[in-house]
Amino acid sequence: MVIKALAHPTRLFIVEELVEGPRCVCELTAMVGDDISTVSRHLAVLRNAGIVDDELMSFITAGGALLDDYIAGMPIARVGQVEDIAEAVRFLAGPESSWITGVNLVVDGGVSLVR
């Protein structure tokens, strides 16, 4: 799900901007050049892709009731790591996937199964 979410160039741009620091929707709308509803839709896709333990999600992954509730509903009861996604990308880009012509690889710890 995360890789699919990042497949759109606008969403990839949004993620790159958010890595630099927090942005409001109005700032992202001006940067992207789309209307606010389109940018909000892109943000919703990114948000629904799952929680990965990185700097952007640290306020959730640090612990607390929200994290406990999230993990309780996960088939794989842990938060994803950046390395989990990197390994999937490495596989798809490497020689191991040379016979694969198309795939919808969901890398979300099973969150898409329960949502």
Contacts in CASP RR format, 6 or more apart in sequence:
PFRMAT RR
TARGET T0000
AUTHOR 0000-0000-0000
METHOD contacts of the structure
MODEL  1
MVIKALAHPTRLFIVEELVEGPRCVCELTAMVGDDISTVSRHLAVLRNAG
IVDDELMSFITAGGALLDDYIAGMPIARVGQVEDIAEAVRFLAGPESSWI
TGVNLVVDGGVSLVR
1 48 0 8 1.000
1 49 0 8 1.000
1 50 0 8 1.000
1 106 0 8 1.000
1 107 0 8 1.000
1 108 0 8 1.000
1 111 0 8 1.000
1 112 0 8 1.000
2 49 0 8 1.000
2 50 0 8 1.000
2 52 0 8 1.000
2 85 0 8 1.000
2 107 0 8 1.000
2 108 0 8 1.000
3 85 0 8 1.000
3 88 0 8 1.000
3 89 0 8 1.000
3 92 0 8 1.000
3 105 0 8 1.000
3 107 0 8 1.000
4 49 0 8 1.000
4 104 0 8 1.000
4 106 0 8 1.000
5 11 0 8 1.000
5 45 0 8 1.000
5 46 0 8 1.000
5 48 0 8 1.000
5 49 0 8 1.000
6 12 0 8 1.000
6 15 0 8 1.000
6 49 0 8 1.000
8 42 0 8 1.000
8 45 0 8 1.000
10 32 0 8 1.000
10 34 0 8 1.000
10 38 0 8 1.000
10 39 0 8 1.000
10 42 0 8 1.000
11 42 0 8 1.000
11 45 0 8 1.000
11 46 0 8 1.000
13 31 0 8 1.000
13 32 0 8 1.000
14 28 0 8 1.000
14 32 0 8 1.000
14 39 0 8 1.000
14 42 0 8 1.000
14 43 0 8 1.000
14 46 0 8 1.000
15 46 0 8 1.000
17 23 0 8 1.000
17 28 0 8 1.000
17 31 0 8 1.000
18 56 0 8 1.000
19 55 0 8 1.000
19 56 0 8 1.000
23 31 0 8 1.000
25 36 0 8 1.000
25 39 0 8 1.000
25 40 0 8 1.000
25 43 0 8 1.000
26 36 0 8 1.000
28 39 0 8 1.000
28 43 0 8 1.000
29 35 0 8 1.000
29 36 0 8 1.000
29 39 0 8 1.000
32 38 0 8 1.000
32 39 0 8 1.000
32 42 0 8 1.000
48 115 0 8 1.000
49 108 0 8 1.000
50 108 0 8 1.000
50 111 0 8 1.000
51 57 0 8 1.000
51 60 0 8 1.000
51 61 0 8 1.000
51 70 0 8 1.000
51 79 0 8 1.000
51 80 0 8 1.000
51 111 0 8 1.000
52 79 0 8 1.000
52 80 0 8 1.000
52 81 0 8 1.000
52 82 0 8 1.000
52 84 0 8 1.000
52 85 0 8 1.000
53 61 0 8 1.000
53 79 0 8 1.000
53 80 0 8 1.000
53 81 0 8 1.000
53 82 0 8 1.000
54 82 0 8 1.000
57 79 0 8 1.000
60 66 0 8 1.000
60 67 0 8 1.000
60 70 0 8 1.000
61 67 0 8 1.000
61 79 0 8 1.000
67 79 0 8 1.000
70 79 0 8 1.000
71 77 0 8 1.000
71 78 0 8 1.000
71 79 0 8 1.000
73 114 0 8 1.000
74 109 0 8 1.000
74 110 0 8 1.000
74 111 0 8 1.000
74 114 0 8 1.000
75 109 0 8 1.000
75 110 0 8 1.000
75 111 0 8 1.000
75 113 0 8 1.000
75 114 0 8 1.000
76 109 0 8 1.000
76 110 0 8 1.000
80 109 0 8 1.000
84 107 0 8 1.000
84 109 0 8 1.000
85 107 0 8 1.000
88 105 0 8 1.000
88 107 0 8 1.000
91 97 0 8 1.000
92 100 0 8 1.000
92 103 0 8 1.000
92 105 0 8 1.000
106 112 0 8 1.000
END
